[in-house]
Amino acid sequence: MKAKYSTLANQAAANAVRMFTHRVLLVESNFGANQQNQMAEKLRDQNFESLETTHSSEDLLQKVKLMSPDVLILSLVSLDESTLHQLVEINHANPLPVVVFATKHSPEFMQPVVEAGVSAYVVDDVKSHRLPVIIDLAIYRFNQMQSLCKALKETQTRLSDRKLIERAKGILMQQKNLNENEAYSQMRRSAMDNGQTMVDLSKRIIEVTNILK
């Protein structure tokens, strides 16, 4: 009996945390006459906080920007090009975890779904007790992908910065007949004296050289 109460208490605590952290914007348009707002009811049953339930995927980007949900959930009969286009816009302008529940599978949209940044794509009906796992996993996958993209972007930036510095250093070596260490030291002193980064100084050196050509 104690174990049962402990399990219920743990579930209640988990639901309380989930309600606080996972704010949902829901697009639901796959219901029939006797199934109105089915996904909305399932989310409420699992204590997710629904910011808004809309029955149209129009102007999704504006709604995401306005409401700042933690996760966007779409419950549809099937994806279409218009909805995919909106998801692409969201992924570029305001990325967030996106979970799609579809009644019908559309194989032709598999690659576009991935490219649109959808974190989870589930076909067929889903029992309400499975929603927390699906949504939590989608959020985890989204955060993981964001971290990977950030690391990749930082690496690309470092490589780009290094190329700029090497190019500027080469210009000084050629113009002032300096060796590599001398050119780098001169650049470093100049950057420190003028309160600039090495990258900003390198850009300036390259710009001035291009002007004087």
C-alpha positions as CSV (number, residue, x, y, z in Angstrom):
1,M,0.0,0.0,0.0
2,K,2.8,2.4,0.9
3,A,4.5,1.6,-2.4
4,K,1.3,2.4,-4.2
5,Y,1.0,5.8,-2.5
6,S,4.7,6.5,-3.1
7,T,4.2,5.8,-6.8
8,L,1.2,8.1,-7.0
9,A,3.1,10.8,-5.1
10,N,6.0,10.5,-7.5
11,Q,3.7,10.7,-10.5
12,A,2.0,13.8,-9.0
13,A,5.3,15.5,-8.5
14,A,6.5,14.7,-12.0
15,N,3.2,16.0,-13.4
16,A,3.6,19.2,-11.4
17,V,7.1,19.8,-12.7
18,R,5.9,19.0,-16.3
19,M,3.0,21.4,-16.0
20,F,5.4,24.1,-15.0
21,T,8.1,23.5,-17.6
22,H,6.2,22.3,-20.7
23,R,4.0,25.0,-22.1
24,V,2.2,23.7,-25.2
25,L,0.9,25.4,-28.3
26,L,-1.4,22.8,-29.9
27,V,-2.7,22.7,-33.5
28,E,-5.4,20.1,-33.7
29,S,-7.3,19.4,-36.9
30,N,-7.7,15.7,-37.2
31,F,-10.9,15.3,-35.2
32,G,-14.2,14.1,-36.5
33,A,-17.7,14.9,-35.2
34,N,-17.3,12.8,-32.1
35,Q,-13.6,13.5,-31.5
36,Q,-13.3,17.2,-31.0
37,N,-10.2,18.4,-29.2
38,Q,-9.1,14.8,-28.5
39,M,-5.4,15.7,-28.2
40,A,-6.2,18.7,-26.0
41,E,-8.0,16.5,-23.6
42,K,-5.1,14.0,-23.5
43,L,-2.7,16.8,-22.8
44,R,-4.8,18.1,-20.0
45,D,-5.1,14.5,-18.6
46,Q,-1.3,14.5,-18.3
47,N,-1.2,17.9,-16.8
48,F,0.5,19.8,-19.7
49,E,-0.2,23.5,-19.7
50,S,-1.9,24.4,-23.0
51,L,-1.3,28.0,-24.0
52,E,-3.7,27.8,-26.9
53,T,-5.5,25.2,-29.0
54,T,-6.0,26.2,-32.6
55,H,-7.6,24.3,-35.4
56,S,-5.5,25.9,-38.2
57,S,-1.8,25.9,-39.0
58,E,-1.9,29.4,-40.5
59,D,0.3,32.1,-39.0
60,L,2.1,29.6,-36.8
61,L,5.3,31.5,-36.7
62,Q,3.5,34.6,-35.4
63,K,1.8,32.5,-32.7
64,V,5.1,30.9,-31.6
65,K,6.8,34.3,-31.4
66,L,3.8,35.8,-29.4
67,M,3.3,32.9,-26.9
68,S,6.9,31.5,-26.6
69,P,5.7,27.9,-26.0
70,D,8.2,25.2,-24.8
71,V,6.9,22.8,-27.4
72,L,4.7,23.0,-30.5
73,I,2.3,20.0,-31.0
74,L,0.5,19.3,-34.2
75,S,-2.3,16.7,-34.3
76,L,-3.3,16.3,-37.9
77,V,-4.8,13.8,-40.4
78,S,-1.6,14.2,-42.4
79,L,1.1,16.8,-43.1
80,D,0.8,19.0,-46.2
81,E,3.2,21.4,-48.0
82,S,1.7,24.5,-46.4
83,T,2.2,23.2,-42.9
84,L,5.7,22.0,-43.7
85,H,6.6,25.4,-45.1
86,Q,5.5,27.0,-41.8
87,L,7.5,24.5,-39.8
88,V,10.6,25.4,-41.9
89,E,10.0,29.1,-41.2
90,I,9.7,28.4,-37.4
91,N,12.9,26.3,-37.5
92,H,14.8,29.1,-39.1
93,A,13.4,32.1,-37.2
94,N,12.3,30.7,-33.8
95,P,13.4,27.0,-33.4
96,L,11.6,25.0,-30.7
97,P,10.7,21.3,-30.2
98,V,8.0,20.2,-32.6
99,V,5.9,17.0,-32.2
100,V,3.7,15.8,-35.0
101,F,0.9,13.3,-34.5
102,A,-0.6,12.2,-37.8
103,T,-3.5,9.8,-38.5
104,K,-2.1,8.9,-41.9
105,H,1.5,8.3,-42.9
106,S,2.9,10.4,-45.8
107,P,6.2,8.8,-46.9
108,E,6.9,11.6,-49.4
109,F,7.2,14.1,-46.5
110,M,9.8,12.1,-44.5
111,Q,12.8,14.0,-45.7
112,P,11.1,17.4,-45.5
113,V,9.9,16.6,-42.0
114,V,13.5,16.1,-40.9
115,E,14.7,19.2,-42.7
116,A,11.9,21.2,-41.0
117,G,13.3,20.3,-37.6
118,V,10.5,18.1,-36.4
119,S,11.7,16.4,-33.2
120,A,9.1,13.6,-33.1
121,Y,6.7,12.2,-35.8
122,V,4.1,9.7,-34.6
123,V,1.6,8.0,-36.8
124,D,-1.7,6.5,-35.5
125,D,-3.6,7.1,-32.3
126,V,-1.6,7.6,-29.1
127,K,-2.7,6.8,-25.6
128,S,-2.5,9.7,-23.2
129,H,-0.1,8.0,-20.8
130,R,2.5,7.8,-23.6
131,L,2.5,11.6,-24.3
132,P,4.9,12.6,-21.5
133,V,7.6,10.1,-22.8
134,I,7.1,11.2,-26.4
135,I,7.2,14.9,-25.6
136,D,10.0,14.7,-23.1
137,L,12.1,12.7,-25.6
138,A,11.3,15.2,-28.4
139,I,12.5,18.1,-26.2
140,Y,15.7,16.2,-25.2
141,R,16.4,15.5,-28.9
142,F,15.8,19.1,-29.8
143,N,18.1,20.4,-27.1
144,Q,20.8,17.9,-28.2
145,M,20.5,19.0,-31.9
146,Q,20.7,22.6,-30.8
147,S,23.9,21.9,-28.9
148,L,25.4,20.1,-31.8
149,C,24.5,23.0,-34.2
150,K,25.9,25.5,-31.8
151,A,29.2,23.6,-31.5
152,L,29.4,23.3,-35.3
153,K,28.7,27.0,-35.8
154,E,31.4,27.9,-33.2
155,T,33.9,25.6,-34.9
156,Q,33.1,27.2,-38.3
157,T,33.5,30.7,-36.8
158,R,36.9,29.8,-35.3
159,L,38.1,28.5,-38.6
160,S,36.8,31.6,-40.4
161,D,38.5,33.8,-37.9
162,R,41.8,31.9,-38.2
163,K,41.7,32.3,-41.9
164,L,41.2,36.1,-41.6
165,I,44.1,36.4,-39.2
166,E,46.4,34.3,-41.4
167,R,45.5,36.4,-44.4
168,A,46.2,39.7,-42.6
169,K,49.4,38.3,-41.2
170,G,50.5,37.3,-44.7
171,I,49.8,40.9,-45.9
172,L,52.0,42.4,-43.2
173,M,54.8,39.8,-43.9
174,Q,54.7,40.8,-47.6
175,Q,54.4,44.6,-47.2
176,K,56.8,45.0,-44.3
177,N,59.2,42.2,-45.0
178,L,58.5,40.5,-41.7
179,N,58.7,36.9,-40.7
180,E,55.6,35.1,-39.4
181,N,56.4,35.6,-35.7
182,E,57.2,39.3,-36.2
183,A,54.0,39.9,-38.1
184,Y,51.9,38.2,-35.5
185,S,53.5,40.1,-32.7
186,Q,53.0,43.4,-34.4
187,M,49.3,42.6,-35.0
188,R,48.9,41.5,-31.4
189,R,50.4,44.8,-30.0
190,S,48.3,46.9,-32.4
191,A,45.1,45.1,-31.4
192,M,45.9,45.6,-27.6
193,D,46.8,49.2,-28.1
194,N,43.6,50.0,-29.9
195,G,41.3,47.8,-27.8
196,Q,40.5,45.6,-30.8
197,T,40.2,41.8,-31.2
198,M,42.7,40.1,-33.6
199,V,39.7,39.4,-35.9
200,D,38.6,43.0,-36.1
201,L,42.2,44.2,-36.7
202,S,42.6,41.5,-39.4
203,K,39.4,42.7,-41.2
204,R,40.7,46.2,-41.1
205,I,44.1,45.3,-42.5
206,I,42.4,43.4,-45.4
207,E,39.9,46.2,-46.1
208,V,42.7,48.9,-46.2
209,T,44.8,46.7,-48.5
210,N,41.8,46.1,-50.8
211,I,41.2,49.9,-51.0
212,L,44.8,50.7,-51.8
213,K,45.0,48.1,-54.6
